[in-house]
Amino acid sequence: MFARPNKALISLFLVSVLWGFNYPVSAYLLEGFSPVFLSTVRICFTSLFLISVAIIHKGMRKPTLSEWKLLVGAGIFGTLINQTFYFTGLHHTTPANASLIIAMTPIATILLERIFYKERLTVKKSTGAAISLVGVFSIIGVANGSFGVSFGDLNIVVAMLCLSISLLYIRRLAKTMNAYVITIYATVLGSVLMIPAAGVEKLVSGTIISDSLIMWLLLIAAGIVAQGIAGFWWNKGVAEVGAGTASMFMNIQPFAAILASHFILGDPILLNQIIGGVLVLLGVFIANMPAKQTIVVEQSKSV
């Protein structure tokens, strides 16, 4: 009776760990590839995988004009700008810092919903946002032992904000399109937008391309497994256990990234990262706590 939920929970846990490991793997790949080129090639392999899945399973439909506009917005903010700043930032900061700052995305989305959709900012959401902001400040507020924000961390903050903005577009798309279709269209469109960005990088700073077979195999695996296959596993798990339960597994990613960075790259585990990470995740937890009435209903259903 509990086999399928347990299987879904294990799947969500493994995907969260995999995504946590993806941070140091991406940092390692940046030793052989320039940031925008790396992002472009990776997202292109993800797109090829998603296109092949769409061809096999079908079920795709042509978006309407209004949906295309939202998809373009999601592609620009969620892929083009987000990925450009993410990999540029990761090139100048640690995977641990990057993962902890990205963990702030749910809080940033709540604040943006307040600004653009005029949604009510409850006491819990306000408290959670304040705690998370303190956590982020403790992570990025000290650079090299002195007060300041590093160039890499600042880029990651921009990437996080752009990811949050893209979620606003996806939220509107979800009213008429399912997550499967949105993921495929937004990813493929984003990869198309990344190609000119890679050309600009080549003109401005030059492109670094590794000739190592291992590097290329790792890059392809990151695009297909970490982004493509893991994404489907995650969506399947969400469908079985619910978004609320699944969201709690997102808290695993930063600490998986910290541990993986320590053992794979030899990065030290800093006290400010641990304190900041705990505060960020505590804030996210508080902001997304269900109302008491919802808890009672769920408990009565389980009985």
Secondary structure as GFF3:
##gff-version 3
##sequence-region A 1 303
A	DSSP	alpha_helix	3	29	.	.	.	ID=ss1
A	DSSP	alpha_helix	35	57	.	.	.	ID=ss2
A	DSSP	alpha_helix	65	75	.	.	.	ID=ss3
A	DSSP	pi_helix	76	81	.	.	.	ID=ss4
A	DSSP	alpha_helix	82	90	.	.	.	ID=ss5
A	DSSP	alpha_helix	95	102	.	.	.	ID=ss6
A	DSSP	alpha_helix	105	117	.	.	.	ID=ss7
A	DSSP	alpha_helix	123	140	.	.	.	ID=ss8
A	DSSP	beta_strand	142	143	.	.	.	ID=ss9
A	DSSP	beta_strand	146	147	.	.	.	ID=ss10
A	DSSP	alpha_helix	151	173	.	.	.	ID=ss11
A	DSSP	alpha_helix	179	204	.	.	.	ID=ss12
A	DSSP	alpha_helix	213	221	.	.	.	ID=ss13
A	DSSP	pi_helix	222	229	.	.	.	ID=ss14
A	DSSP	alpha_helix	230	241	.	.	.	ID=ss15
A	DSSP	alpha_helix	243	249	.	.	.	ID=ss16
A	DSSP	alpha_helix	252	260	.	.	.	ID=ss17
A	DSSP	pi_helix	261	265	.	.	.	ID=ss18
A	DSSP	alpha_helix	271	287	.	.	.	ID=ss19
A	DSSP	alpha_helix	292	302	.	.	.	ID=ss20
###
